[in-house]
Amino acid sequence: MFACIGLYGMSMEELQAKPLSGWRKLMQYWTARAMRMVYTSGSFHYIKMKGTPATPKEAPILVVAPHSSYVDSILVVSGHPPSIVAKRETADIPLLGRIINYAQPIYVQREDPNSRQNTIKNIVDRARSPDNWPQVVIFAEGTCTNRTALIKFKPGAFYPGVPVQPVLLRYPNKFDTFTWTWDGPGVLRLLWLTMTQFYNRCEIEYLPVYTPSPAEMADANLYANNVRQVMATALDVPTSDYSFEDVIVMSRAREMKIPFPGDIVEIEHALDALDLLDSKRDMELCDKYLTLANPEKLDIITFAELLQVDLKNPDLHKLFALLNHRDKGTVSLKSFLVCSLFCKLKNDEIIEFLRALIKLYSESSEKISRESFTRLMKHGGSKMTEQKTQTLFYALDTDNVGYVSFDKFVQYTEQQPSYKFLYHKSEHIRRTKSSKATPTTN
């Protein structure tokens, strides 16, 4: 109600053109107060505040970490509401969209190929504007984590080269009912568990304003890394070279039933260090996989011989340890090959990844049995359910001979809109690289 009153008579263009003032600004404050009552009803009765919040002129940008939950937005309604960076689609959400609009967010147009550059430009313009814009809140990690470390900060908040105020979020509760990560309970379950708690604690700590040096102003990544180190020290947690893009890779690996999805980034680093990402050794091993003796229990000597890698290479031992989850001293060649091909082809169409895996499940691409087809299709993503796979097989096996060809599978699915996801490229998933931490400067 407050948001609707405050937005009355304003277009989206006017809302983005200049900061609110007068009675609209006052109404914005009362909207935030009303939203704070929503959190109160959700068991966040009191917020412990530490430090001194800076003014927008002192620090145009608030860098917040760690980002671990949907309840982190409590920061936005705990005082005078700052602006946020949000997807453009959120403006159309019933009820909530009006409230988000009233915060004068910087919208990200994900369908726009220039979205990233435009978002950075908008952040820079607001940060350097002489107008009385509210501060911009940015969760620099770009994704939710479990708060045990600070992952690599995205540089968007640091491109303007202006002072930022680091803000820490803590939840010192006996039970953690709201940490929402890529591999854990879903949001509805977490919301239910949070609502069952009589009281939840939240601490917001404002650290001193961080003013960048000339070197940091010229290098957003250096600036981001140094601010992250300050925040990690205050939180007493380590930093991690994992990034938002790495989370995308792990999430996609889990969806496609890749072995060890939580370690797939480290596996890729090891493959890269061994120069196996650009070799064809895995494809050669795929071609003769079904003819090998006992390929599912390889000791490290046999593993090194098959990969044609020096047994003394430490990166080989690291890769072996990552694949040796049960500490039995052996690894599965199939698991290795699936992981290796995923790391190579994760940016390609899913159909190409499935094509590369054929020899792991069938002797011939021309005669794939129903059982082999089912096992192969489990790597097609979450949309390839077992029921859908069985239905597809019988649709392809029109002569009822008990097998199908991969080419026939391709010809059929290319014409079916429900299988478009098999031909979609994931170009946003970059090749991960091992990287050393950037030195911290004062």
N, C-alpha and C positions, 0 to 999 in steps of 0.2 A: 504493500500500500504506500509506504513512504517513498519507495523507488518510483512508482508510477506517478506520484504527485511531483517529485523532483524532476522527472523527465518530461513532464507535460509540455507540449509545444516545442520540443527540441528534436531535430533530426540527427541521424547518426553522424552526418558530416559536421554539424555544429558541435556535437559532443567530442569529436576528435580534434577540432580546430583550436580550441582554447580551454583553459581550466575553468572549472565551475567557480562561481563567486556568489556573494549575497545569500539570499534565502535558499537557493539551490544547494550551496555548500553546507549550510546548516542542516538542511533536510538529509543530505548525504551522511552527515554525522549521526543523525538519529536512525537512519537505515542501518548503519553499522551497529548501533546499540541494540536494535531489534534483533539483528543477526547474532549478536553476542548472547542474547537470551535463548536462542536456539541451541547453542553449545551448552548453556547452563542446564537446559532440559535434558541434554545428552550426557550429563554427569561431570562436565567441566565447570564446577562451581566457582573456582578461584584460579587465577593465573598469577604465578609469582614472577614479578618483573625485576630484572637486575640491569644495572648500567643505566646510561642516559641516552634516550633516543635523540639522534641528530635532527636538525631541521633540513628541509629539502635543499636549501642553499648550501648547507655544510656537507651534505652527502646526498646527491640526487638519487642514488641507487642503494637499496638494501639487498645485500647478498646473504641468503638464508641457507643454513645447513645444520644438521643433516636433514634430508627430505625423506621421510619414511612412511607417510600416511596421508590419507585424505583429510585428517583432522589438522594437518599443518596449516591449513587455511585459517585457523583460529587467530594467527598472527594478523591477518588482514582486518579482523573485526575487533581487535583488542584495544584499539585507540583510534586516532584520526585515520580513516581508511586510505591506504596507499593504492596506487594503480598496480595492476597485475599484467602479466603476459598470458594470453589465453587463445585457444583455437577459435576461429571465426564462427564455427558451428554453435558454440556455447551461447551466442547471442540469441539463438532461436529456441533455446530450452524454455518450455513453459514455466512461468513464475521466476525461476532462478535466472533466466536470461536477462530480465529487466534489472535485477540486482547487480549482475555482473556488468552490464552496460553502464550502470550508475557509478561504477568504480573507475570509469574512463580507462578501460584496459587498452593495451597495445595488442591488436589482434593479429594472429598468424593465419595467413591464407595458405593452407597446406596444398591446395590444388594448384597454386601459383608456383611455377618453377623458380621465380625470383623471390619467393617468400622469405627465405633466410636473409637475403641482402636487405629486403624492405623492412624486416623486423629490426635488424641491427640499426638501420638508418633511423627508424622511429625512436629507438631507444637513445641513440646519439642526439637526435633533435630535442627530445624532451630533457635529457640530462644537461644540455648546453643552452636551453632556452632561458631567456630573461623573465619569462612569465612564471607565475606562481603555481606551477604544476605540482601535484603530489609526488612523493617519492615512488619509484618503481621497484616493486618486490620481485626478485628473481631467485628461484631455487636453482643454484648454479650446477648442481649435480645432474639435473635434467631428468632424473628418474628416482623412484623410491628405492631405498636401501634399508638394511637392518640396523643401521647406526653403529656398527662395530668398527667402521672405518669411513673415511671420506674418499669417495672415488673422484676421478679426474673431473675438474670443473669445466663446463663448457665456457668458451671465451666471450659469449655475447654480452655479459654484464660489464666486461672490461674493455671493450673496443672504444667506448667514449673517452677513456683515459681520464675520467674525473674521480674524485674521492668517493669511496664506497664505505658503508658501515656494515661490518659483518654482524650477523645476528644468529645466535645459537638457539636451537630448540631441544629441550630435554623433557622426558616423560618418566620421572622417578617413581613408577608405580610397582607394586608387588607383582601384578599380572600385566603382561603386554598383550592387549587385545586389539591393537590397531596398526601394528607394523604390516604394511602391504607391499610385498615384493613380487618379483617375477615368478618365484617358485614357492608358493605358500597358500594359506587360506584366501578365499575370495572375499570381495568387499562386503557382500551381504552378511556372510558369516561373521566377519570382523565387526561390522556395525551392530549385529545382534549381541555379540559378546561384550562390546563396549557398553551398550545400553543396560546390560545386566549388572554392571558395576555401580555401586552406590556413589562412588566418588573417584574421579581420576585427576591426577596432578599434572600440571603443565608448567614448565619454566621457560621464560623467554629472556635471553641475556643479550643486551646490546654491548658489543665490544667498542673500543675507541675507533673513531673514524680512521680509515686507512688511506693515506694520501700517496699516490703513486710517484715513484721516482721517474726521471726522464727515460730511463731504460724500460721501465714498466709501461709507461705511456706509449712507447714505440712498439712494444711486444705484448699483446693481450694475453698470450699463453703464459708468459713469464709472470705477468701481473696476477693472473688467475691462480697459478701455482703457489705464489707467495702468500696470497690471501688465504688460500686453502691451508697452508702450513700454519698460519697464525690461528686459524679456527681449530685445526686438529690439535694443536698444543693446548688450547683453552679447554677442549673437550677431553683431552688425555686419551686420544685414539690415534691409531696410525693412519697414514694416507695410503691409497691404493692406486695403481695405474689402470685399474678397470675404468671403463667409461660407459656412457649411455649406449654407444654403438655396440659395445661388448654385450650389454644386456639384451639388445635386439638379437644378436647372434645366438646367445644361449636360449632365448625364448623360442626362436625359430628351430633350433636343434631339438628342443624338447617336443615341439609340435610335430616334427618329422620323425620322431622316435629314433633319434641318433643316440648311440650309447654315450653315457657320461656327459650329458648336456651341460652340467655345471662346470665341467673342466674343459669344454671344447675350445675355449679361447687359449688356455695354456697348451692344449694339444696342438693348436695351430701355430703357436709361437715355437714349439719344439720342432714341428715339421718345417717351419721356415728356417730355423737355425740349422737343420740338417739338409737344407736345399732340396727337400722332397716335394714342396709345393709346386715347383716348376718342372719336376721330373715326371716321367711316365711309368715309374716303377710300380705304383699302385694299380694302374690299369693292366700292366703285364701280369701282376699277381692275381688280379681278378680273372683273367683269361684262363689261368690254370688252377684256380682255387679248388674246384671240385675234384681235381686229380691228386691233390696233395694229401699226404698221410698225416692224420691227426693235426689239422691246422688250428684247432681250437685250444690247444695246449702247447704253446710255444715257449721254451725257455729263452733267456736273453741271447744265448749264443746262436740258436736257430733263427731268432728274430733278426739279429744283426746280419746273418748270412742272407736271409731273404730280402732285406732292405738294401743289402750291399753297402753297409755302413760299418766303419771301424768300431770294433767292440769297446774300445777305450774312450770313445767319444762321450763326454758327459751329457750331451743333449739326448743321446740315445737312451741313456739310463733314466733321464728325466721323463722321456716319452714312455718308456717301459713302466715306470712307476705310476704314471697317470692312468695307464691302461690296466695295471695290475691292482684293481680295486679291492679284491678280496685277499690280497697278500699271500697268494698261493705260489708265487714264483713263476707263474705262467700267464700268458696273455692270449686273447682270441684274435686270430688273424682277421676274421670277418669283422669284428668290432673295429679293429684298426683301419681296415679298408673303407668301411662305411664312414668313419670319422674323417679320414683323409680325403675322400671324394666329396664329402659335404663341405669341408674347408675350401676345396678348390672350386666347387660349383654352386656355392650358396647364393651367388649373384645371378646365376643362370635360371632358366625356366626349370620348374620341378620335373618336367618330362625328360629333360636331359640328364638330370640326376638319376632318375629311375632307369633310364637307358644304360647308364654307366654301371648300375648295380645288377643288371640281368644275370651275368655270369656267376654271381654269388648265390643265386637261387635256382637257376635253370641251366642245363647244358646247352640249350639252344634258344635263341630269341624267336624261332619259328614254332617251337612246341613248348609252351609254358603251361604246365598243369595248373589245375585249380588251386591246389595247395601252395605251389610256388608263386602263383599270381597273388594270392592273398598275403603271403609273407612279403612280397615285393611292394605291394600297394600300401603297406603300413607306413612306408616312408614317404607317402604322398601328402602328408599333412593331416590335420584334424578333420578336414572335410571328407577324407576318404575313410569313412567308417567301414567296419567289417560287413555290415548289411549292404552298404552301397557297393562295396567291392564284389560281393557275391552276386548282386543284381547285375552289375556290369559284366562279370564273367559270363553269365548265362546269356546276356544280350549279345556278346561277341561270339559265343560258341553256338552259332545257329545250326550247325550240322550235328551237334551233340556228340562230338568226338572226344571230349574231355581235355582239350587243350586249345590254346589260342596263340596267335602270333603278336609280337609287340607292335609290328607295323599296323596290323588291323586295329589294335587298341588305340594307336595314335590317330588313324583315319577316323575312327568312330568318335573319339572325344573331341577332336578338332571341330566337329560339326555340332557339338552339344553345348549350349550355353552354361549348363550346370557344371561343366568341367573346365571352364575358362581359367580357373585358378592354377591349373597345371601348366599354363602357358604364360604365366605372369612372371616377369623378372623382378627381383628384389634388388634394384640397383643402389638402394640406400644403405645396404649392408656392405661396408668397406672391408677390405682385407685387413685383419688385425696385425699389428706389428709389435714385436718386443720393443720396449722403450725404457730408457733409463730416466729416473726422476730428474727434473730440471733443478739445478742448484738454486737454493734459496738465497736471496739477497736482502739486505736491510734497506 
